[in-house]
Each structure stands twice: as structure tokens, then as C-alpha cells.
Amino acid sequence: MRYLSLVWSNLKRRKLRTSLTILSICVAFLLFGLLCALKQAFTAGIEMAGADRLIVRHKVSLIMLLPQTYGKRMEEIPGVDRAVHFTWFNGIYRNEPKNFFGSFPTDPEAFLELFPEYQVPPDQQEAWLKTRTGAVVGRALADRFGWKIGDRVPLTTPIWPREGEEAWTFDIVGIYDGANKNTDTSGFFFRYDYFDEGRTYEKGTVGWYMVRVHDPEHAVDVAKAIDAEFANSPYETKAEPEGAFAQAFIQQIGSIGTILIAILSAVFFTILLVAGNTMAQAVRERSEELGVLKALGFSDNLVLGLVLAESCLIAAGGGLVGLALAWLVTARGSPMPSMLPVFSLPHRDIVIGAAIVLALGLAAGILPALQARRLQIAVALRRHV
């Protein structure tokens, strides 16, 4: 600590150069934080997937429908505990495309049983079971539009026109919270019987099923049994674990991890060159001063430590501020709630970012520090003369 003032004085020697280097590092770590939050948004479904849940869809494509009667048949298969169906509704609020969000007709009782991560108060659960036009919405969605319990919400959809009417009308009877911060609370769920009665075509069909199995260890075997049950029928199925389904869906746009690594590798390599050049210039400009310090009794290792401390302070000044800014940005929530309902910077990525800050400081300063350590007093003072 007693040499901190010396390091600080060296940092202030070229204020503009130091400031620009710190700013560059700050931008790099801000980008790191935002990309990590983006990765979290895309992979949250995989992390939150239940080990005991399967997704059952049409064998050909997710957009093809299945009979509603499949649910009861699935529950008769050994190993299956419960099945609940969903259908993509594509609801739009106030007839404005920007007000799009995920909305799904389902069976309320089975839904509440299979998804404990969606926390709905008991009185609101009861209201949903009793209200034919009732809907429960996520906290994030309710906050987005200022909805509260008792509101009547009209929704339009380009997929499911309603008989005789332009808009579907729902009563908000419940607002659910997530069991943790990664739970998606941007959904809109309503009763299938109300939906099936009002739509103009494809009555008696659903989009896909979520199935809970008794023993997660036998989930793959149960999935095979479900597919065998409906093999050679007009509506063959494909059953797979919820996590595998979410991962396959994300991989349609590419490997998020590979994309993230590629971008950040290019950014940090550039920043390493910038920071390394800054430290190299600083050491060259202070050669004679380093020679004086050694003449006064500063050991070679102490000089090396002073240069590395300067490099690490520059990296920390930019990196930690960049991480803090990324955390503040993501703490405000998703900039696109309909597309990225989960948007947060995980604690593990903050720790990884802090470790990268330290590594960047050491990597950028090690060569100039070794140069300063090897500097001979006579050579340094001769340059001054």
C-alpha cells in the first residue's frame, strides 16, 4: 500500500492516454456483460427445464397440431404422471404488432400442477378455475401494460379468428411470479375450453403437450413409449426431454456459446494489444526514472511489481466499471420483453468477468514489467544523459 501513491502518479503522467485506454477496456467489458446477458436470455429455458418433464409435439413439425384426446391416452402410459396441452395463440394487445407476447390456451388445473415455478396465489387459482374467460399473466407482462386483477383485456390474433367477433376478451384473474429471477414471467395463459369454443376451425386440436414422468431416470424410455403409442397414426408424435427440446430450438439460430466466444476473443485480443502498448510506452518513457529507483535500492522484483500493479489498476479501472454498467443495464429488465423475456447478468459471469480483468492486467503488463526488471541502472541513466 505504501507504493500506491507512486503507481497513481505514474498513471496520471499521460492522462489522455490512460483515460482512453481505460475507456476502451470499459467498453469491452460492457459488451462482455451484455453478451452474457443475451446468452442467458437464449439459454434460460434450458436451465429452467424440468428433468421430469417431456415435450410431445407432432413428428413432422411443431406448427402441426395434435388431437386433444391424446392427453388422456398419454396419462395411461406407464411412467406418465400428468399431461397438459398448449397451443400457440399469438395474441396482440390493442391491435399493435409491437404489443405481441406469448399467449397460450391450456387446461388450468393441469397447468398449475405441472409448473410449480409459476407461483399463483390460491385465491387467484380458484378464480381461474371458475372463470371461463379468465387468464393468468406473468408479473413482467402485467407491469409492461399496467394490468391488474379485474381488468378486461381484448386481444387479436392473426392465427385464430373468433366466430362473429374481431377480438378475444379475457378477464385478468391472476398474476403469477417466478420461483426465481430466471423464471419467465412474460406469459399469458387462458382456458382452452373458452378458446376451443370460440375459434372458427381446427376445433379439438392442440399445439403440443407437456408431460410429467414419475421417474426422471426413465424419461427417455417413457418418451419412446409415447411415440410408440401413436406410431402409424395420422398424428405421429415426437417426445423428448424439455431441456433437449429447448436446446434444439436455440441451436436453430446457431451455437450461442461459440458466437459469444468468437466475438469476445476478437474484442479482448484487441484490448490486450491496446493495453499492452500503453504499458510498453509508459515503461520506455520512464526508463531513467526506473534506473533512479533501482539506484535508490528498489529491487528488480519490486520494480516488476510496480509495473504490474499499474497495469492491473488500468484494467480494473475500465473492466470493473464496464461490468457495473452492464449489471445496471440488465437490472432494468429486458429491452424487448416479447422476444427476450429473461434478461439478466448471472453472478457467475460477473465473477468470470472479474477474473478476466485481472488476467488482462497481468497479460498486458507482464512483458513491459519484465523489461523494467531487466533494465540495468547504468543503461537507464546513460539514456538520461
C-alpha angles and dihedrals in degrees: 000000000000091000094051093095090055092051091046091052090053091052091054093051094088102022097174094049092046092047094050091049091050090047091052091051091046092054091048093054092043087057089047091054094047093048090050089051089049091051089049090052092054097042100038090097090058093050093046095045114121115242089217097051130091130192116221117194138158111294093233102045143341091241092062115092133236130210116266088228091070091080096069092045091053092052089057092058112101111257096026115116104177140349129203128181133219135190128198106246101174095210120196122196120221090357091280116131091215088063092066119134140159111283128172138180111221145149105280098208096049092041094055090048097049099044110052089161087073102075113204119172113247095245090053091048089054092049091052092052091052100041115077093197093039125128136184119214135192121257093244092052093047091051091047094060100024093245123165135182111288096032120131110223124195116207131184126201132192091210106049114037114192122236110261095348136079100215136039114230122212134183115223104229100159144023118203129207127204125254087230138004094269094059112111107243097173097089131114116207126183139167120291095211091061090047096046092048094052104041120097100223146015092040115181095029134109136194103236143329133242111210128193117209128208095232122027088205089068097041093114092051091049090050090054091049091052092051090047091052092060099032115133091014124122087255108045116182141218115210123190139155114281093241093051091050092051092047093049090049092052093046089062087081094041138267105317092196093053092047091049093049092047094052096043093045090057092045096048094044089056092046090048090056092048094048092042091052091049092053093044091054091047092053093047091051092051100044094118092046091052088051090053090050091053090047089054091055105272107147123231091249092051091053089049090051093050092054092046090048090053091050093047092049091053091049092046093047091057102028100049092045089050091051091047091052091049090051092050092050094049093043088066090065135245118335088211108036094177093054103028108029092167115053119156140126108247118227091236090060091050089054091046090049092052090051090050089051090057092044091050092051093050094043094048093047105037099084095044088044092053089047090053091047092054093046111119119222095230092050093048095049092044089059089055091052 
